[in-house]
Protein backbone atom coordinates (compact mmCIF):
# COMPACT_ATOMS: atom_id res chain seq x y z
CA UNK A 1 0.00 0.00 0.00
CA UNK A 2 2.79 2.41 0.90
CA UNK A 3 4.62 1.67 -2.34
CA UNK A 4 1.48 2.33 -4.40
CA UNK A 5 0.93 5.64 -2.61
CA UNK A 6 4.57 6.64 -3.12
CA UNK A 7 4.40 5.76 -6.82
CA UNK A 8 1.14 7.66 -7.22
CA UNK A 9 2.60 10.74 -5.55
CA UNK A 10 5.77 10.49 -7.63
CA UNK A 11 3.73 10.22 -10.82
CA UNK A 12 1.55 13.19 -9.88
CA UNK A 13 4.60 15.30 -9.06
CA UNK A 14 6.26 14.34 -12.34
CA UNK A 15 3.19 15.32 -14.34
CA UNK A 16 2.80 18.62 -12.52
CA UNK A 17 6.41 19.54 -13.28
CA UNK A 18 6.29 18.25 -16.85
CA UNK A 19 4.00 21.02 -18.06
CA UNK A 20 6.90 23.44 -18.36
CA UNK A 21 9.11 20.79 -19.94
CA UNK A 22 6.64 20.41 -22.81
CA UNK A 23 6.34 24.12 -23.53
CA UNK A 24 7.31 24.70 -27.12
CA UNK A 25 8.74 27.67 -28.95
CA UNK A 26 5.32 29.32 -29.25
CA UNK A 27 4.72 29.31 -25.51
CA UNK A 28 8.28 30.47 -24.86
CA UNK A 29 7.96 33.42 -27.25
CA UNK A 30 4.50 34.35 -25.97
CA UNK A 31 5.89 34.43 -22.43
CA UNK A 32 9.17 36.17 -23.33
CA UNK A 33 7.49 38.87 -25.42
CA UNK A 34 4.75 39.33 -22.80
CA UNK A 35 1.97 38.91 -25.38
CA UNK A 36 -0.44 38.38 -22.49
CA UNK A 37 -0.10 42.01 -21.47
CA UNK A 38 -2.14 42.98 -24.55
CA UNK A 39 -3.78 39.72 -25.67
CA UNK A 40 -5.55 36.80 -24.05
CA UNK A 41 -7.33 33.85 -25.58
CA UNK A 42 -10.89 35.06 -24.98
CA UNK A 43 -11.02 38.52 -23.37
CA UNK A 44 -10.27 41.99 -24.71
CA UNK A 45 -7.30 43.80 -23.23
CA UNK A 46 -5.23 46.31 -25.19
CA UNK A 47 -5.19 44.22 -28.37
CA UNK A 48 -7.46 41.76 -30.11
CA UNK A 49 -8.19 38.60 -28.20
CA UNK A 50 -7.07 35.47 -29.98
CA UNK A 51 -10.56 34.13 -30.71
CA UNK A 52 -11.32 37.35 -32.60
CA UNK A 53 -8.15 36.84 -34.66
CA UNK A 54 -9.34 33.32 -35.49
CA UNK A 55 -12.74 34.69 -36.54
CA UNK A 56 -11.18 37.50 -38.59
CA UNK A 57 -8.99 35.11 -40.58
CA UNK A 58 -11.41 32.18 -40.79
CA UNK A 59 -11.25 30.69 -44.29
CA UNK A 60 -8.28 32.86 -45.31
CA UNK A 61 -5.70 30.42 -46.71
CA UNK A 62 -3.00 33.09 -46.43
CA UNK A 63 -3.76 33.96 -42.81
CA UNK A 64 -0.72 32.29 -41.32
CA UNK A 65 1.71 34.03 -43.67
CA UNK A 66 -0.01 37.40 -43.15
CA UNK A 67 0.15 37.09 -39.38
CA UNK A 68 3.79 35.98 -39.40
CA UNK A 69 4.65 38.99 -41.55
CA UNK A 70 2.73 41.27 -39.19
CA UNK A 71 4.68 39.91 -36.21
CA UNK A 72 7.97 40.45 -38.07
CA UNK A 73 7.26 43.99 -39.29
CA UNK A 74 4.72 45.38 -36.86
CA UNK A 75 2.13 45.62 -39.64
CA UNK A 76 -0.18 48.53 -40.38
CA UNK A 77 -1.56 48.57 -36.82
CA UNK A 78 1.90 49.20 -35.33
CA UNK A 79 2.02 45.88 -33.48
CA UNK A 80 5.17 45.16 -31.49
CA UNK A 81 7.82 43.53 -33.71
CA UNK A 82 8.78 40.06 -32.55
CA UNK A 83 12.40 39.05 -33.12
CA UNK A 84 12.27 35.31 -33.70
CA UNK A 85 12.89 32.80 -36.46
CA UNK A 86 10.24 32.28 -39.10
CA UNK A 87 9.67 28.76 -37.76
CA UNK A 88 9.06 30.10 -34.24
CA UNK A 89 6.74 32.84 -35.51
CA UNK A 90 4.78 30.24 -37.48
CA UNK A 91 4.49 28.22 -34.25
CA UNK A 92 3.09 31.28 -32.43
CA UNK A 93 0.59 31.99 -35.20
CA UNK A 94 -0.51 28.34 -35.35
CA UNK A 95 -1.09 28.40 -31.60
CA UNK A 96 -3.16 31.58 -31.86
CA UNK A 97 -5.16 30.28 -34.82
CA UNK A 98 -5.87 27.04 -32.92
CA UNK A 99 -7.61 29.01 -30.15
CA UNK A 100 -11.26 28.11 -29.65
ROLUM-493641 format. One record per residue: x, y, z of N, C-alpha, C in turn; residue in three letters. Coordinates in Angstrom, 2 decimals. Layout:
<npx=X; npy=Y; npz=Z; capx=X; capy=Y; capz=Z; cpx=X; cpy=Y; cpz=Z; resn=ALA> .
...
! end
This chain:
<npx=0.81; npy=-1.19; npz=0.00; capx=0.00; capy=0.00; capz=0.00; cpx=0.86; cpy=1.25; cpz=0.00; resn=UNK> .
<npx=1.90; npy=1.26; npz=0.81; capx=2.79; capy=2.41; capz=0.90; cpx=3.52; cpy=2.63; cpz=-0.41; resn=UNK> .
<npx=3.92; npy=1.55; npz=-1.06; capx=4.62; capy=1.67; capz=-2.34; cpx=3.70; cpy=2.25; cpz=-3.40; resn=UNK> .
<npx=2.44; npy=1.80; npz=-3.43; capx=1.48; capy=2.33; capz=-4.40; cpx=1.27; cpy=3.82; cpz=-4.18; resn=UNK> .
<npx=1.13; npy=4.24; npz=-2.93; capx=0.93; capy=5.64; capz=-2.61; cpx=2.15; cpy=6.46; cpz=-3.02; resn=UNK> .
<npx=3.33; npy=5.95; npz=-2.75; capx=4.57; capy=6.64; capz=-3.12; cpx=4.68; cpy=6.78; cpz=-4.64; resn=UNK> .
<npx=4.35; npy=5.70; npz=-5.36; capx=4.40; capy=5.76; capz=-6.82; cpx=3.37; cpy=6.73; cpz=-7.38; resn=UNK> .
<npx=2.19; npy=6.74; npz=-6.78; capx=1.14; capy=7.66; capz=-7.22; cpx=1.57; cpy=9.10; cpz=-7.00; resn=UNK> .
<npx=2.13; npy=9.38; npz=-5.83; capx=2.60; capy=10.74; capz=-5.55; cpx=3.74; cpy=11.14; cpz=-6.47; resn=UNK> .
<npx=4.65; npy=10.22; npz=-6.73; capx=5.77; capy=10.49; capz=-7.63; cpx=5.27; cpy=10.78; cpz=-9.04; resn=UNK> .
<npx=4.29; npy=10.01; npz=-9.49; capx=3.73; capy=10.22; capz=-10.82; cpx=3.02; cpy=11.57; cpz=-10.91; resn=UNK> .
<npx=2.26; npy=11.91; npz=-9.89; capx=1.55; capy=13.19; capz=-9.88; cpx=2.54; cpy=14.35; cpz=-9.88; resn=UNK> .
<npx=3.59; npy=14.25; npz=-9.10; capx=4.60; capy=15.30; capz=-9.06; cpx=5.29; cpy=15.43; cpz=-10.41; resn=UNK> .
<npx=5.61; npy=14.31; npz=-11.03; capx=6.26; capy=14.34; capz=-12.34; cpx=5.38; cpy=15.03; cpz=-13.37; resn=UNK> .
<npx=4.10; npy=14.70; npz=-13.37; capx=3.19; capy=15.32; capz=-14.34; cpx=3.02; cpy=16.81; cpz=-14.07; resn=UNK> .
<npx=2.98; npy=17.21; npz=-12.82; capx=2.80; capy=18.62; capz=-12.52; cpx=4.02; cpy=19.43; cpz=-12.93; resn=UNK> .
<npx=5.19; npy=18.84; npz=-12.87; capx=6.41; capy=19.54; capz=-13.28; cpx=6.66; cpy=19.43; cpz=-14.77; resn=UNK> .
<npx=6.05; npy=18.47; npz=-15.42; capx=6.29; capy=18.25; capz=-16.85; cpx=5.65; cpy=19.29; cpz=-17.72; resn=UNK> .
<npx=4.67; npy=20.01; npz=-17.24; capx=4.00; capy=21.02; capz=-18.06; cpx=4.97; cpy=22.01; cpz=-18.65; resn=UNK> .
<npx=5.91; npy=22.50; npz=-17.86; capx=6.90; capy=23.44; capz=-18.36; cpx=7.89; cpy=22.77; cpz=-19.30; resn=UNK> .
<npx=8.16; npy=21.50; npz=-19.08; capx=9.11; capy=20.79; capz=-19.94; cpx=8.56; cpy=20.62; cpz=-21.35; resn=UNK> .
<npx=7.25; npy=20.60; npz=-21.50; capx=6.64; capy=20.41; capz=-22.81; cpx=6.27; cpy=21.72; cpz=-23.49; resn=UNK> .
<npx=6.61; npy=22.84; npz=-22.89; capx=6.34; capy=24.12; capz=-23.53; cpx=7.20; cpy=24.19; cpz=-24.78; resn=UNK> .
<npx=6.59; npy=24.61; npz=-25.86; capx=7.31; capy=24.70; capz=-27.12; cpx=7.74; cpy=26.12; cpz=-27.41; resn=UNK> .
<npx=8.25; npy=26.34; npz=-28.60; capx=8.74; capy=27.67; capz=-28.95; cpx=7.63; cpy=28.72; cpz=-28.91; resn=UNK> .
<npx=6.42; npy=28.35; npz=-29.27; capx=5.32; capy=29.32; capz=-29.25; cpx=5.08; cpy=29.83; cpz=-27.84; resn=UNK> .
<npx=4.97; npy=28.92; npz=-26.90; capx=4.72; capy=29.31; capz=-25.51; cpx=5.88; cpy=30.13; cpz=-24.96; resn=UNK> .
<npx=7.10; npy=29.74; npz=-25.33; capx=8.28; capy=30.47; capz=-24.86; cpx=8.28; cpy=31.91; cpz=-25.38; resn=UNK> .
<npx=7.98; npy=32.08; npz=-26.66; capx=7.96; capy=33.42; capz=-27.25; cpx=6.82; cpy=34.25; cpz=-26.67; resn=UNK> .
<npx=5.66; npy=33.64; npz=-26.53; capx=4.50; capy=34.35; capz=-25.97; cpx=4.84; cpy=34.85; cpz=-24.56; resn=UNK> .
<npx=5.51; npy=34.02; npz=-23.79; capx=5.89; capy=34.43; capz=-22.43; cpx=6.99; cpy=35.50; cpz=-22.47; resn=UNK> .
<npx=8.03; npy=35.26; npz=-23.26; capx=9.17; capy=36.17; capz=-23.33; cpx=8.76; cpy=37.55; cpz=-23.82; resn=UNK> .
<npx=7.91; npy=37.59; npz=-24.82; capx=7.49; capy=38.87; capz=-25.42; cpx=6.32; cpy=39.51; cpz=-24.68; resn=UNK> .
<npx=5.84; npy=38.82; npz=-23.63; capx=4.75; capy=39.33; capz=-22.80; cpx=3.49; cpy=39.65; cpz=-23.62; resn=UNK> .
<npx=3.17; npy=38.74; npz=-24.54; capx=1.97; capy=38.91; capz=-25.38; cpx=0.72; cpy=39.03; cpz=-24.52; resn=UNK> .
<npx=0.71; npy=38.36; npz=-23.38; capx=-0.44; capy=38.38; capz=-22.49; cpx=-0.74; cpy=39.74; cpz=-21.89; resn=UNK> .
<npx=0.19; npy=40.68; npz=-21.99; capx=-0.10; capy=42.01; capz=-21.47; cpx=-1.08; cpy=42.77; cpz=-22.37; resn=UNK> .
<npx=-1.18; npy=42.36; npz=-23.62; capx=-2.14; capy=42.98; capz=-24.55; cpx=-3.20; cpy=42.01; cpz=-25.05; resn=UNK> .
<npx=-2.89; npy=40.73; npz=-25.09; capx=-3.78; capy=39.72; capz=-25.67; cpx=-4.04; cpy=38.59; cpz=-24.69; resn=UNK> .
<npx=-5.24; npy=38.05; npz=-24.72; capx=-5.55; capy=36.80; capz=-24.05; cpx=-6.33; cpy=35.96; cpz=-25.04; resn=UNK> .
<npx=-6.62; npy=34.74; npz=-24.66; capx=-7.33; capy=33.85; capz=-25.58; cpx=-8.75; cpy=34.33; cpz=-25.83; resn=UNK> .
<npx=-9.45; npy=34.80; npz=-24.80; capx=-10.89; capy=35.06; capz=-24.98; cpx=-11.39; cpy=36.39; cpz=-24.42; resn=UNK> .
<npx=-10.53; npy=37.24; npz=-23.89; capx=-11.02; capy=38.52; capz=-23.37; cpx=-10.24; cpy=39.68; cpz=-23.97; resn=UNK> .
<npx=-10.90; npy=40.81; npz=-24.12; capx=-10.27; capy=41.99; capz=-24.71; cpx=-9.42; cpy=42.68; cpz=-23.66; resn=UNK> .
<npx=-8.21; npy=42.97; npz=-24.03; capx=-7.30; capy=43.80; capz=-23.23; cpx=-6.95; cpy=44.98; cpz=-24.12; resn=UNK> .
<npx=-5.66; npy=45.22; npz=-24.31; capx=-5.23; capy=46.31; capz=-25.19; cpx=-5.40; cpy=45.93; cpz=-26.67; resn=UNK> .
<npx=-5.11; npy=44.68; npz=-26.99; capx=-5.19; capy=44.22; capz=-28.37; cpx=-6.31; cpy=43.22; cpz=-28.57; resn=UNK> .
<npx=-6.44; npy=42.76; npz=-29.79; capx=-7.46; capy=41.76; capz=-30.11; cpx=-7.25; cpy=40.51; cpz=-29.26; resn=UNK> .
<npx=-8.34; npy=39.90; npz=-28.86; capx=-8.19; capy=38.60; capz=-28.20; cpx=-8.08; cpy=37.56; cpz=-29.30; resn=UNK> .
<npx=-7.44; npy=36.43; npz=-28.96; capx=-7.07; capy=35.47; capz=-29.98; cpx=-8.26; cpy=34.87; cpz=-30.71; resn=UNK> .
<npx=-9.37; npy=34.68; npz=-30.03; capx=-10.56; capy=34.13; capz=-30.71; cpx=-11.02; cpy=35.10; cpz=-31.80; resn=UNK> .
<npx=-10.91; npy=36.39; npz=-31.57; capx=-11.32; capy=37.35; capz=-32.60; cpx=-10.36; cpy=37.30; cpz=-33.79; resn=UNK> .
<npx=-9.10; npy=37.00; npz=-33.56; capx=-8.15; capy=36.84; capz=-34.66; cpx=-8.55; cpy=35.61; cpz=-35.49; resn=UNK> .
<npx=-8.90; npy=34.54; npz=-34.80; capx=-9.34; capy=33.32; capz=-35.49; cpx=-10.57; cpy=33.63; cpz=-36.35; resn=UNK> .
<npx=-11.52; npy=34.35; npz=-35.79; capx=-12.74; capy=34.69; capz=-36.54; cpx=-12.43; cpy=35.59; cpz=-37.73; resn=UNK> .
<npx=-11.54; npy=36.56; npz=-37.51; capx=-11.18; capy=37.50; capz=-38.59; cpx=-10.56; cpy=36.78; cpz=-39.78; resn=UNK> .
<npx=-9.72; npy=35.79; npz=-39.50; capx=-8.99; capy=35.11; capz=-40.58; cpx=-9.59; cpy=33.77; cpz=-40.98; resn=UNK> .
<npx=-10.77; npy=33.45; npz=-40.47; capx=-11.41; capy=32.18; capz=-40.79; cpx=-11.59; cpy=32.05; cpz=-42.31; resn=UNK> .
<npx=-11.11; npy=30.94; npz=-42.86; capx=-11.25; capy=30.69; capz=-44.29; cpx=-10.19; cpy=31.37; cpz=-45.15; resn=UNK> .
<npx=-9.33; npy=32.16; npz=-44.56; capx=-8.28; capy=32.86; capz=-45.31; cpx=-7.06; cpy=31.94; cpz=-45.38; resn=UNK> .
<npx=-6.80; npy=31.37; npz=-46.56; capx=-5.70; capy=30.42; capz=-46.71; cpx=-4.33; cpy=31.08; cpz=-46.50; resn=UNK> .
<npx=-4.26; npy=32.38; npz=-46.63; capx=-3.00; capy=33.09; capz=-46.43; cpx=-2.85; cpy=33.70; cpz=-45.05; resn=UNK> .
<npx=-3.75; npy=33.35; npz=-44.14; capx=-3.76; capy=33.96; capz=-42.81; cpx=-2.45; cpy=33.77; cpz=-42.07; resn=UNK> .
<npx=-1.94; npy=32.56; npz=-42.08; capx=-0.72; capy=32.29; capz=-41.32; cpx=0.44; cpy=33.16; cpz=-41.80; resn=UNK> .
<npx=0.62; npy=33.22; npz=-43.11; capx=1.71; capy=34.03; capz=-43.67; cpx=1.51; cpy=35.51; cpz=-43.36; resn=UNK> .
<npx=0.28; npy=35.99; npz=-43.45; capx=-0.01; capy=37.40; capz=-43.15; cpx=0.31; cpy=37.72; cpz=-41.70; resn=UNK> .
<npx=-0.09; npy=36.84; npz=-40.80; capx=0.15; capy=37.09; capz=-39.38; cpx=1.62; cpy=36.99; cpz=-39.02; resn=UNK> .
<npx=2.35; npy=36.07; npz=-39.63; capx=3.79; capy=35.98; capz=-39.40; cpx=4.46; cpy=37.27; cpz=-39.86; resn=UNK> .
<npx=4.09; npy=37.74; npz=-41.03; capx=4.65; capy=38.99; capz=-41.55; cpx=4.34; cpy=40.17; cpz=-40.63; resn=UNK> .
<npx=3.12; npy=40.21; npz=-40.11; capx=2.73; capy=41.27; capz=-39.19; cpx=3.58; cpy=41.23; cpz=-37.92; resn=UNK> .
<npx=3.85; npy=40.03; npz=-37.40; capx=4.68; capy=39.91; capz=-36.21; cpx=6.12; cpy=40.34; cpz=-36.49; resn=UNK> .
<npx=6.60; npy=40.08; npz=-37.71; capx=7.97; capy=40.45; capz=-38.07; cpx=8.13; cpy=41.96; cpz=-38.29; resn=UNK> .
<npx=7.12; npy=42.58; npz=-38.88; capx=7.26; capy=43.99; capz=-39.29; cpx=6.51; cpy=44.98; cpz=-38.41; resn=UNK> .
<npx=5.57; npy=44.48; npz=-37.64; capx=4.72; capy=45.38; capz=-36.86; cpx=3.41; cpy=45.68; cpz=-37.57; resn=UNK> .
<npx=3.37; npy=45.46; npz=-38.87; capx=2.13; capy=45.62; capz=-39.64; cpx=1.57; cpy=47.02; cpz=-39.63; resn=UNK> .
<npx=0.43; npy=47.20; npz=-40.27; capx=-0.18; capy=48.53; capz=-40.38; cpx=-0.75; cpy=49.05; cpz=-39.04; resn=UNK> .
<npx=-0.99; npy=48.14; npz=-38.10; capx=-1.56; capy=48.57; capz=-36.82; cpx=-0.48; cpy=48.84; cpz=-35.77; resn=UNK> .
<npx=0.78; npy=48.89; npz=-36.21; capx=1.90; capy=49.20; capz=-35.33; cpx=2.03; cpy=48.22; cpz=-34.17; resn=UNK> .
<npx=1.84; npy=46.94; npz=-34.47; capx=2.02; capy=45.88; capz=-33.48; cpx=3.49; cpy=45.80; cpz=-33.11; resn=UNK> .
<npx=3.79; npy=45.36; npz=-31.92; capx=5.17; capy=45.16; capz=-31.49; cpx=5.84; cpy=44.16; cpz=-32.42; resn=UNK> .
<npx=7.06; npy=44.46; npz=-32.89; capx=7.82; capy=43.53; capz=-33.71; cpx=8.39; cpy=42.44; cpz=-32.82; resn=UNK> .
<npx=8.30; npy=41.21; npz=-33.30; capx=8.78; capy=40.06; capz=-32.55; cpx=10.02; cpy=39.51; cpz=-33.25; resn=UNK> .
<npx=11.14; npy=39.55; npz=-32.56; capx=12.40; capy=39.05; capz=-33.12; cpx=12.51; cpy=37.55; cpz=-32.83; resn=UNK> .
<npx=12.20; npy=36.76; npz=-33.83; capx=12.27; capy=35.31; capz=-33.70; cpx=12.40; cpy=34.72; cpz=-35.10; resn=UNK> .
<npx=12.76; npy=33.46; npz=-35.15; capx=12.89; capy=32.80; capz=-36.46; cpx=11.51; cpy=32.66; cpz=-37.09; resn=UNK> .
<npx=11.51; npy=32.50; npz=-38.40; capx=10.24; capy=32.28; capz=-39.10; cpx=9.53; cpy=31.05; cpz=-38.55; resn=UNK> .
<npx=10.28; npy=29.99; npz=-38.28; capx=9.67; capy=28.76; capz=-37.76; cpx=8.99; cpy=29.02; cpz=-36.41; resn=UNK> .
<npx=9.65; npy=29.78; npz=-35.55; capx=9.06; capy=30.10; capz=-34.24; cpx=7.84; cpy=31.00; cpz=-34.38; resn=UNK> .
<npx=7.90; npy=31.97; npz=-35.29; capx=6.74; capy=32.84; capz=-35.51; cpx=5.56; cpy=32.05; cpz=-36.08; resn=UNK> .
<npx=5.85; npy=31.10; npz=-36.96; capx=4.78; capy=30.24; capz=-37.48; cpx=4.17; cpy=29.42; cpz=-36.34; resn=UNK> .
<npx=5.00; npy=28.97; npz=-35.40; capx=4.49; capy=28.22; capz=-34.25; cpx=3.56; cpy=29.09; cpz=-33.40; resn=UNK> .
<npx=3.93; npy=30.35; npz=-33.20; capx=3.09; capy=31.28; capz=-32.43; cpx=1.76; cpy=31.48; cpz=-33.14; resn=UNK> .
<npx=1.81; npy=31.74; npz=-34.43; capx=0.59; capy=31.99; capz=-35.20; cpx=-0.30; cpy=30.74; cpz=-35.21; resn=UNK> .
<npx=0.29; npy=29.58; npz=-35.37; capx=-0.51; capy=28.34; capz=-35.35; cpx=-1.20; cpy=28.16; cpz=-34.00; resn=UNK> .
<npx=-0.50; npy=28.50; npz=-32.93; capx=-1.09; capy=28.40; capz=-31.60; cpx=-2.27; cpy=29.37; cpz=-31.48; resn=UNK> .
<npx=-2.08; npy=30.59; npz=-31.92; capx=-3.16; capy=31.58; capz=-31.86; cpx=-4.34; cpy=31.13; cpz=-32.72; resn=UNK> .
<npx=-4.07; npy=30.68; npz=-33.94; capx=-5.16; capy=30.28; capz=-34.82; cpx=-5.86; cpy=29.00; cpz=-34.38; resn=UNK> .
<npx=-5.24; npy=28.25; npz=-33.46; capx=-5.87; capy=27.04; capz=-32.92; cpx=-6.75; cpy=27.36; cpz=-31.72; resn=UNK> .
<npx=-6.80; npy=28.61; npz=-31.31; capx=-7.61; capy=29.01; capz=-30.15; cpx=-9.09; cpy=28.84; cpz=-30.46; resn=UNK> .
<npx=-9.81; npy=28.30; npz=-29.48; capx=-11.26; capy=28.11; capz=-29.65; cpx=-12.01; cpy=28.81; cpz=-28.57; resn=UNK> .
! end
